[in-house]
Amino acid sequence: MELPLAWSLVLVVAGAWSLIVWPRFGARIAKDPRARDAQGRPTRFLTVHLVLITVSMLLGAAVALLGVLTLV
């Protein structure tokens, strides 16, 4: 697949952004008092955010990979 260099770089940067930002957000969510109930079990707050973070990171990895593949 061929893309202009600028578009390939946009894909790589967008994917890298997701892979850098979301884990940091996940760490903050895990420390949030709403993440666990009184017994220490995960709450829906934590579960929903972990799903969102996981999906976003998978999409970010796919976008970054696509960008790298179009550079080669």
N, C-alpha and C positions, 0 to 999 in steps of 0.2 A: 504494500500500500504506500502511496506517495502523498505527502502533504507538504505544503510550504514549510520551510524551516521555522518560521515564526509560530505557526500553529502547532507544530510538534513541540516546541519549547513551552508554549502555553499549556499543553497537556501534561508535560513533565512537571512544570511548576505547580499546576493545580493538584496533581496527584501527590506531589511531595508536601504541599501545604496540608492536605488532609492527613497524611501520615505523621506529620509533625504536631499539628494542633490537637487532633482528637485524643491521643493518649494523655496529653496534659489535662484536657478537660475531664477525661475519665478519672484521673487521679483526684481531681478536685471533687468530683461527684462522689467518689468512694469515701472521702473524708467528711462529706456533708452529713449532718445529724439526721437528716430525713432518709438516708440510705439504709439504715438498720432500725429495726423496732427495739423495744425494751429488752427482748430476749437475745438480741444480736442477729436476728434473721434478716436477710435482704428484704426490702420493701419493694412495692411496685415502682416507686420512684427510681430505685437503683436498677431494677430489671429493665424498665423501659429505656432508661438512658444507656445501659450497656448494649441493648439491641440497636439503638440508634447509632452509637459509636462504632459498633462492629460493622453494621451495614455501610456506614460512611467510610470506614477504613478500607473495606473490601472494594467499594467503588473507587476510592482514591488510588488504591493499588492497581486496579484495572486501567484507570485513566493514565497513570504514570507509565505502566507497561505499554499501553498503546502509543503513548508519546515516544517512548524509547524505540519501539519497533518501527515507528515511522521515521526515526532518525537514521536507522541503519540501512 
